[in-house]
Amino acid sequence: MDAKLVQNRLRLSADVGGTFTDVAAFDEPTGKLMLGKTLTTHQRLVTGIETGVEKAGASFPQAQLFLHGTTVAINTILERTGAECALLTTQGFRDIYEIGRVNRPEAYNLFFQKHKPLIDRDLRFDIRERCDAQGRVLIPLDEQQVLDTVAEAVKKGIKAVAILFLHSYRNSAHEKRAKEIVEKAFPDLFVTASHELSQEYREYERTSTTAANAYVGPRVRTYLGEMDKHLGETGFTGTFLVVQSTGGLFDIEEAQQSCIRMLESGPAAGVIGSKVLCDQIGMKNAIAFDMGGTTAKAGVIYQGDVLMTGGQIVGGYASGLPLQIPMIDIQEVGTGGGSIARIEAGALRVGPESAGSSPGPVCYGLGGTEPTVTDCNLALGRLAPDRFLGGEMKLDLGGAKRAIEQKIGKPLGLGTLEAADGILRVAVTKMSHMVRWVTTERGLDAADFAMIAYGGAGPLHAAMIARELRIGRLIIPFAPGHFSAYGMLFADLRRDLVNTWFKPFADVSFDEMEALYQAMEKAGAEDLERSRGMTVDTVSLRGADMRYVGQEHAVTVDIPMELFRNKDRDGIKKMFDAVHETRYGYHNAEEKAEIVSLRSATVGLMKKPERETLADGGASPEAAFRGNRPVYYSGVGMVDTPTYDRAKLAAGNRINGPALIEEHASTTVVHPQDKVEVDAFGNLHIEIGRA
């Protein structure tokens, strides 16, 4: 065995969230999994990571691999704290970024405000150049104008430059040359070009994606650079990889350039972990629900595969900014354990503002004064003041109750418990809507799925959400409070490429299509080989964006390799019809279709940890029982509720609700009429009862 791997045998992963930083350390030779959780240190994120690694009982010099997911990119956009940027675009298209699609989602709202661009108009510049839709040069690039324009922008204090020229997905020569000019003259600027991020048509979406990458680039590049440097100083000699929004991994150099690809890196890892769980227990359809301290997220596993998307609108459909990059289809809402409850215009509102890790909820005793979702769970008895994070962090029950009473209860004429319950019900309704978005938008019914709930706050609220959505089966995975960090251990290296290719499907040449796929797969494999010299086996996944002739928007169809080998045109058309039926509720087998884009994903397979099974303990959970305490349930009131130590539960144990199942980083609330069974892998299967 390689000497380096004997000495450095750990695989480390860290998920930095808005409130907590989670760490998982896997010892490959022994199969031991170690976990750590600590408050996120926003002033210096690496401090929280270090603390989490120490709490897990590990160290960086012991690791051969460090996997990292972070909310730095998404928070930079949502908080509007990115760099001052300039946009260079084709002459005459300066305002494409602001005009957008000219859609008005709220037609009768007189106060509606459309999206606010990340780059102000006075920093968007026309450049003389032009290519047509076939990539032929019509007007050569004015190189001197590029140089003069950026020099002018630098005087205005810009830190980054985004370059978007018309039809660069067909011919990127002008963008490449402009980037060379800018980087040579101004080496301190962060420079990004649209062809590096997207090879698809739709100029507005490509402009928005490139602008977003420039906006977050300086901050993310600095953060990752400091992290990489710090790892070296700790004695880490292994490989540093970052989680992409696709759930795949890419190396630090590429992450520092294509920063926008790590927008949903932490949530994506949780969906990957959910997919692994589904494979373990033989489940095909599931909703992955993640509730942390700041936000709640949801993704979908459908027919055994994680649902992907070619783009997303950050900030919501009405006024958000579109991104045109492959990613796991994840919906997000600003509701987490730290979400603040307030009275506004006489009504109760929960989130999206969060107390975060500093000052945090009132019960943390770190200076918070406004009641949060976590304070409500404590007041209702669902959290124990002396058992939070395994007793490591004592909670202030009195402070939480006073804040709820003074800020919410008295203004609404409610008792403390009723006010706390009302706050949770509002939060649950918001999260239920978010779960519906990720399912109904694809023509799926949430009630047909099981729900996998994780994140520190997920198991506390999952049964309420499942009941509202009429979901009958709920699964709480092993170590839910660390699940996204745990999911990173199962991620693979991945490169996604897209090639816009308009063709009537009836006239498609399979040989030509095969050549395009092979070119993309070769480029993807070469990219993986450059990932810090790692050698891995690769597999290729193929798909196509297709639509009926005359339609504007397309759907993505994942196509098995055998259909290409057999040149099965009818088989591919039937798959498209089926996807269209699911998404829009209808299809037409006689209607002609066309291809819009070809998609290729090259996956470098990483070695996966093996999850040990639990010993069979029979039906009785008596060994895990740790006493009763009063807990408030909506519509029922206070109920004397048994509590259990999850670490002592065995396979086959069964628990009838009400009950609380406690562990280091989370608590599972089992409501009256619900039933729990522990499977061989330690997952909790909850059957949601009906009144």
Beta strands, then each sheet from edge to edge (+ up, - down):
strand 1: 10-16
strand 2: 20-27
strand 3: 32-39
strand 4: 63-70
strand 5: 85-90
strand 6: 124-127
strand 7: 130-131
strand 8: 137-139
strand 9: 160-164
strand 10: 190-193
strand 11: 239-243
strand 12: 249-251
strand 13: 286-291
strand 14: 296-302
strand 15: 305-306
strand 16: 308-309
strand 17: 312-314
strand 18: 321-323
strand 19: 327-328
strand 20: 331-333
strand 21: 339-344
strand 22: 347-354
strand 23: 450-454
strand 24: 473-476
strand 25: 493-504
strand 26: 537-548
strand 27: 555-558
strand 28: 593-605
strand 29: 625-633
strand 30: 637-645
strand 31: 654-656
strand 32: 659-663
strand 33: 666-670
strand 34: 675-678
strand 35: 684-687
sheet 1: 3+ 2- 1+ 4+ 11+ 12-
sheet 2: 6+ 5+ 9+ 10+
sheet 3: 7+ 8-
sheet 4: 15+ 14- 13+ 23+ 24+ 35- 34+ 31-
sheet 5: 15+ 14- 20+
sheet 6: 16+ 19-
sheet 7: 17+ 18-
sheet 8: 21+ 22-
sheet 9: 25+ 28- 26+ 27-
sheet 10: 29+ 30- 32- 33+
end
